[in-house]
Amino acid sequence: MTLIGNWSYPTQIKFGAGRIREISEACNQANIKNPLLVTDKGLSSLPITSKTLNLMKEAGLGEAFFSDVDPNPNEKNLTAGITAFREGSHDGVIAFGGGSGLDLGKLIAFMVGQDRPVWDFEDVSDWWTRAKSDAIFPIVAIPTTAGTGSEVGRASVLTNSITLEKKIIFHPQILPKVVICDPELTVEMPKSITAGTGLDAFAHCVEAFSSPHYHPMSQGIAVEGMRLVIENLGKVYLDGKDIDARANMMSAALMGATAFQKGLGAIHALSHPIGAMHHTHHGTTNAVCMPAVLKLNEPKICDRFNSVTGYLGIKNGFSGFKAFVDEFNASLNIPLKLASLGVDEPDLVKLISGALSDPSCGGNPVELNEKNVKSLFEEVL
């Protein structure tokens, strides 16, 4: 019997327009009375953040926030956030924003009570068991983009500022206790961020669906997530105030992150070292890498995609899907090559090494090696 898997699914999610007003109830459910809101530098002065801080203040939760969070957060941001948490005697975190704010907020709640370095909890084997579980503080997650899905994840991505490597830090209790998904928080996203984050959700669904691991629940979620992105990302790109399409994109982001419990693959294996070394936007980098990875994996995934492309509204099976991805990227102004994202004079040897050591490699349908990873980088650079 080879159909064996360890499965777990997300947390309580309060989904719908205007539900940010339930932040007090969410904190109460998570047993948080004095939260630290963690967000990124770009969001810190925006109206949606001010509104959320006001709601916290009105509810007697204070208005403490920390925003020294880089687009690709690193251990320096983490150390500063832990200091802010301790100085404010906080008892939980509200992780607010896109992937960077969500990931770092979760790690602050995780690491503030630990006595080992964060790198000791990388998603390797059972390293998560090294953590003191009773020292992890509760988290409420509030996404303001529709892409990463970190709000329903048990891990966070952290860049090592010394080695320029992205590491996945894992513990089951990093999963937020409560999530508020309010599509109204996403309506002011710039077009480029709307596209990049939306294509991140798409990449999660595509790679989860492609993964050879056995997880039929994730398999089905990945298909529906792809459909939602295909039908709604173009709408919100053209009209950011289309609240129904924004809601569908938030659903797709949740679904992508849920589905990739089944596995990720070469798209993320390439994207992680590129982002760490060249500070590119993660979702946009995924989008640039996707066409080359689809071609590499075609022999292994062609039949699988042929079975669902009709449901996705795409003709001509997998060949039609590949053509659609090219057209989709172009319609969202995604560049063809990473050079257009500022990847200048890349160190190909380090990129290949980083990709091959990334945990995402294990979910790629075609086994990755130095030769085919080099070819992929040469195609996308």
VMD Tcl script that draws the C-alpha trace (Angstrom):
set ca {
  {0.00 0.00 0.00}
  {1.76 3.19 -1.18}
  {-1.13 5.61 -0.66}
  {0.19 7.02 2.60}
  {0.30 10.66 3.76}
  {0.34 12.92 6.80}
  {-2.45 15.47 6.33}
  {-3.48 18.57 8.22}
  {-5.65 21.49 7.17}
  {-5.95 25.15 8.09}
  {-7.41 27.11 10.89}
  {-10.50 29.23 11.60}
  {-11.00 31.79 8.82}
  {-13.35 34.78 9.03}
  {-13.88 35.54 5.34}
  {-15.78 38.44 3.82}
  {-15.86 42.14 3.05}
  {-15.76 44.34 6.14}
  {-14.75 41.60 8.54}
  {-11.69 43.54 9.71}
  {-14.20 45.01 12.18}
  {-14.11 41.63 13.96}
  {-10.48 42.05 15.00}
  {-11.40 42.31 18.69}
  {-13.35 39.07 18.56}
  {-10.49 37.36 16.73}
  {-7.98 38.43 19.38}
  {-10.34 37.29 22.11}
  {-10.64 33.86 20.49}
  {-6.84 33.64 20.33}
  {-6.58 34.81 23.97}
  {-4.62 37.92 23.00}
  {-5.18 41.02 25.13}
  {-2.09 43.10 24.32}
  {-1.13 42.39 20.68}
  {1.79 43.68 18.64}
  {0.68 44.36 15.07}
  {3.49 43.42 12.69}
  {3.49 44.76 9.15}
  {5.98 45.87 6.50}
  {7.49 49.27 5.86}
  {5.33 49.97 2.82}
  {2.06 49.34 4.65}
  {2.92 51.15 7.87}
  {1.57 54.54 6.78}
  {-1.35 53.43 4.60}
  {-5.02 54.01 5.54}
  {-5.81 50.31 5.93}
  {-3.17 50.07 8.65}
  {-4.36 53.22 10.41}
  {-7.94 51.90 10.30}
  {-6.87 48.59 11.81}
  {-4.87 50.28 14.58}
  {-7.89 52.46 15.38}
  {-10.10 49.37 15.63}
  {-7.56 47.85 18.01}
  {-7.48 50.99 20.15}
  {-11.27 51.21 20.31}
  {-11.40 47.60 21.47}
  {-8.92 48.22 24.28}
  {-6.15 46.29 22.53}
  {-3.76 49.22 22.31}
  {-2.20 50.36 19.05}
  {1.32 48.97 19.21}
  {2.87 48.08 15.91}
  {6.23 47.08 14.45}
  {7.05 47.73 10.78}
  {10.82 47.31 10.36}
  {10.18 44.49 7.92}
  {11.99 44.26 4.58}
  {10.34 42.87 1.41}
  {12.41 39.71 1.91}
  {12.58 39.69 5.74}
  {15.77 38.55 7.43}
  {17.07 37.66 10.88}
  {17.89 41.32 11.64}
  {14.21 42.22 11.21}
  {13.33 39.26 13.40}
  {15.67 40.32 16.20}
  {14.27 43.86 16.16}
  {10.71 42.53 16.23}
  {11.42 40.24 19.18}
  {12.87 43.23 21.05}
  {9.73 45.28 20.36}
  {7.53 42.39 21.52}
  {9.41 42.03 24.80}
  {9.62 45.76 25.49}
  {5.85 46.07 25.07}
  {5.13 42.98 27.22}
  {2.89 41.70 24.43}
  {1.01 38.43 24.62}
  {0.42 37.76 20.92}
  {0.94 38.98 17.38}
  {-1.38 40.35 14.72}
  {0.47 39.51 11.50}
  {-0.78 42.06 8.97}
  {0.13 42.48 5.32}
  {1.55 40.50 2.44}
  {4.00 37.63 2.71}
  {6.75 39.61 4.41}
  {4.58 41.00 7.24}
  {2.77 37.71 7.74}
  {5.92 35.60 7.73}
  {7.87 37.83 10.10}
  {4.92 38.32 12.44}
  {4.52 34.58 12.76}
  {8.24 34.15 13.45}
  {8.26 36.83 16.15}
  {5.50 34.97 17.99}
  {7.42 31.73 17.53}
  {10.94 32.86 18.41}
  {10.39 35.25 21.31}
  {10.35 32.36 23.78}
  {13.02 30.16 22.21}
  {16.64 29.81 23.35}
  {18.09 28.43 20.11}
  {18.84 30.35 16.88}
  {16.06 30.48 14.32}
  {18.09 28.46 11.81}
  {17.83 25.46 14.15}
  {14.15 25.24 13.20}
  {14.54 24.99 9.44}
  {12.05 22.68 7.73}
  {14.41 19.72 7.78}
  {13.45 16.31 9.12}
  {12.03 16.78 12.65}
  {14.00 19.92 13.57}
  {10.74 21.58 14.63}
  {10.66 19.30 17.67}
  {13.64 21.24 19.05}
  {11.35 24.17 19.85}
  {9.76 24.87 23.21}
  {6.11 24.56 22.19}
  {4.76 26.08 25.38}
  {6.73 29.29 24.68}
  {5.03 30.08 21.36}
  {2.64 33.03 21.47}
  {-0.73 33.06 19.61}
  {-1.14 34.68 16.22}
  {-4.01 36.36 14.40}
  {-3.26 36.75 10.68}
  {-4.77 39.41 8.41}
  {-3.62 39.29 4.78}
  {-3.73 42.48 2.69}
  {-2.69 40.79 -0.56}
  {-3.98 37.73 -2.38}
  {-1.02 35.51 -3.10}
  {1.27 34.12 -0.43}
  {-1.33 32.27 1.64}
  {1.01 32.50 4.64}
  {-2.05 33.19 6.77}
  {-2.89 29.47 6.64}
  {0.68 28.17 6.74}
  {2.74 26.42 9.38}
  {5.97 27.92 8.11}
  {7.64 31.23 7.32}
  {10.37 32.13 4.85}
  {13.34 34.02 6.30}
  {16.42 35.26 4.42}
  {19.83 34.77 5.99}
  {21.44 38.17 5.43}
  {24.94 36.70 5.66}
  {24.67 33.71 3.33}
  {21.89 35.22 1.17}
  {19.82 32.05 1.46}
  {16.08 31.80 1.97}
  {15.22 29.30 4.68}
  {11.82 27.79 5.48}
  {11.22 27.79 9.23}
  {8.55 25.31 10.32}
  {6.54 24.52 13.41}
  {2.89 23.38 13.58}
  {2.08 26.16 16.09}
  {3.18 28.88 13.70}
  {-0.26 28.35 12.19}
  {-2.38 31.39 13.17}
  {-5.21 30.74 15.61}
  {-7.62 32.94 13.65}
  {-7.48 34.48 10.17}
  {-9.43 37.50 8.94}
  {-9.68 37.59 5.16}
  {-11.28 40.88 4.17}
  {-11.09 41.60 0.42}
  {-11.70 45.29 1.08}
  {-8.12 45.44 2.41}
  {-6.78 44.53 -1.04}
  {-8.59 47.03 -3.27}
  {-5.80 49.64 -3.21}
  {-3.03 47.24 -4.19}
  {-1.00 48.61 -7.13}
  {-1.40 46.73 -10.40}
  {2.11 45.29 -10.28}
  {1.57 43.87 -6.77}
  {-1.89 42.60 -7.71}
  {-0.34 40.72 -10.63}
  {2.72 39.44 -8.78}
  {0.84 38.21 -5.71}
  {-1.93 36.70 -7.81}
  {0.59 34.79 -9.88}
  {2.21 33.57 -6.68}
  {-1.12 31.97 -5.74}
  {-1.31 30.54 -9.27}
  {2.20 29.07 -8.97}
  {1.27 27.44 -5.65}
  {-1.73 25.76 -7.26}
  {0.15 24.73 -10.43}
  {3.05 23.22 -8.50}
  {0.82 21.48 -5.96}
  {-1.22 19.96 -8.80}
  {2.00 18.89 -10.54}
  {3.61 17.34 -7.46}
  {3.88 13.54 -7.57}
  {3.06 13.13 -3.87}
  {-0.24 11.55 -2.85}
  {-2.70 14.05 -1.41}
  {-6.06 13.95 -3.25}
  {-7.64 16.68 -1.12}
  {-4.85 19.10 -2.02}
  {-5.08 17.93 -5.63}
  {-8.71 19.01 -5.87}
  {-8.11 22.30 -4.08}
  {-5.26 23.11 -6.47}
  {-7.51 22.70 -9.51}
  {-10.19 24.99 -8.15}
  {-7.54 27.50 -7.06}
  {-6.17 27.61 -10.61}
  {-9.66 28.21 -11.97}
  {-10.28 31.10 -9.60}
  {-7.03 32.80 -10.58}
  {-7.65 32.27 -14.29}
  {-11.12 33.78 -14.05}
  {-10.43 36.63 -11.62}
  {-6.85 37.92 -11.74}
  {-7.38 39.74 -15.02}
  {-10.51 41.36 -13.60}
  {-8.79 42.79 -10.54}
  {-5.79 43.85 -12.59}
  {-8.08 46.00 -14.75}
  {-10.43 47.07 -11.95}
  {-8.97 46.89 -8.47}
  {-12.32 47.79 -6.89}
  {-14.09 44.67 -8.20}
  {-14.78 43.31 -4.72}
  {-16.17 39.96 -5.87}
  {-13.09 39.26 -7.97}
  {-10.89 40.43 -5.09}
  {-12.69 37.95 -2.80}
  {-12.17 35.13 -5.29}
  {-8.47 35.97 -5.46}
  {-8.21 35.87 -1.66}
  {-9.86 32.45 -1.77}
  {-7.36 31.30 -4.40}
  {-4.48 32.45 -2.20}
  {-5.85 30.45 0.74}
  {-6.33 27.45 -1.50}
  {-2.85 27.62 -3.01}
  {-1.18 27.62 0.39}
  {-3.43 24.80 1.56}
  {-2.77 22.78 -1.59}
  {0.99 23.01 -1.48}
  {1.05 20.75 1.53}
  {1.23 18.29 -1.37}
  {4.52 19.83 -2.48}
  {6.11 22.61 -4.48}
  {8.72 22.24 -7.21}
  {11.27 23.83 -9.50}
  {9.46 27.18 -9.79}
  {10.01 27.84 -6.10}
  {13.40 26.13 -6.03}
  {14.59 28.68 -8.62}
  {12.72 31.63 -7.15}
  {14.01 31.35 -3.59}
  {17.75 31.84 -4.29}
  {16.99 34.53 -6.89}
  {14.93 36.47 -4.34}
  {17.52 36.03 -1.60}
  {20.44 37.19 -3.75}
  {18.75 39.81 -5.93}
  {15.76 40.92 -3.81}
  {13.20 40.37 -6.55}
  {9.46 40.18 -5.88}
  {8.71 36.54 -5.12}
  {5.44 36.10 -7.01}
  {6.70 37.94 -10.08}
  {9.85 35.80 -10.06}
  {7.68 32.68 -9.92}
  {5.75 33.91 -12.94}
  {8.91 34.44 -15.00}
  {10.15 30.95 -14.10}
  {6.89 29.09 -14.73}
  {7.02 28.62 -18.55}
  {10.50 27.03 -18.47}
  {9.53 24.72 -15.59}
  {6.35 23.61 -17.35}
  {8.42 22.57 -20.37}
  {10.84 20.62 -18.17}
  {8.02 18.80 -16.39}
  {5.85 18.18 -19.46}
  {6.61 14.44 -19.82}
  {5.46 13.83 -16.24}
  {2.45 16.16 -16.00}
  {1.00 16.35 -19.50}
  {-1.70 13.71 -18.96}
  {-2.63 15.14 -15.56}
  {-3.25 18.61 -17.00}
  {-5.05 17.18 -20.03}
  {-7.68 15.83 -17.62}
  {-8.55 19.26 -16.15}
  {-7.88 21.94 -18.76}
  {-11.47 21.74 -19.99}
  {-12.70 22.62 -16.50}
  {-10.20 25.48 -16.43}
  {-11.66 26.84 -19.67}
  {-8.50 26.11 -21.68}
  {-8.52 24.26 -25.01}
  {-5.93 21.84 -26.41}
  {-4.85 20.22 -23.17}
  {-1.41 20.82 -21.74}
  {-0.10 22.52 -24.87}
  {-2.99 24.95 -24.56}
  {-2.18 25.45 -20.87}
  {1.43 26.36 -21.67}
  {0.27 28.83 -24.30}
  {-2.22 30.29 -21.85}
  {0.51 30.86 -19.23}
  {2.57 32.82 -21.77}
  {-0.45 34.93 -22.74}
  {-1.51 35.39 -19.10}
  {1.92 36.68 -18.11}
  {1.99 39.05 -21.06}
  {-1.47 40.44 -20.23}
  {-0.26 41.22 -16.71}
  {2.97 42.86 -17.92}
  {5.22 40.15 -16.53}
  {8.66 40.32 -18.18}
  {10.05 37.39 -20.13}
  {13.41 37.35 -18.37}
  {14.69 37.96 -14.86}
  {17.10 40.61 -16.13}
  {14.07 42.89 -16.39}
  {13.57 42.46 -12.62}
  {17.10 43.68 -11.92}
  {18.91 40.34 -11.83}
  {22.26 41.71 -12.96}
  {25.46 39.66 -13.24}
  {24.06 36.63 -11.41}
  {26.39 34.06 -9.86}
  {25.07 30.99 -11.65}
  {27.06 28.57 -9.50}
  {25.52 29.96 -6.28}
  {22.05 30.06 -7.81}
  {22.27 26.41 -8.86}
  {23.56 25.38 -5.44}
  {20.78 27.33 -3.73}
  {18.10 25.80 -5.93}
  {19.31 22.23 -5.43}
  {19.40 22.65 -1.64}
  {15.90 24.15 -1.50}
  {13.23 21.88 0.06}
  {10.92 22.59 -2.88}
  {13.06 20.31 -5.06}
  {11.47 17.25 -3.52}
  {8.06 18.05 -4.99}
  {9.14 18.51 -8.60}
  {7.83 15.80 -10.96}
  {11.17 15.59 -12.83}
  {14.14 14.99 -10.54}
  {16.28 18.09 -10.40}
  {20.03 17.94 -10.92}
  {22.84 20.35 -11.70}
  {22.39 19.97 -15.47}
  {18.66 20.63 -15.76}
  {18.67 23.37 -13.10}
  {21.48 25.12 -14.97}
  {19.43 24.93 -18.17}
  {16.40 26.38 -16.39}
  {18.39 29.31 -15.03}
  {19.96 29.99 -18.40}
  {16.49 30.08 -19.95}
  {14.95 32.45 -17.42}
  {17.88 34.79 -16.78}
}
mol new
graphics top color blue
foreach p $ca { graphics top sphere $p radius 0.5 }
foreach p [lrange $ca 0 end-1] q [lrange $ca 1 end] { graphics top cylinder $p $q radius 0.2 }
display resetview
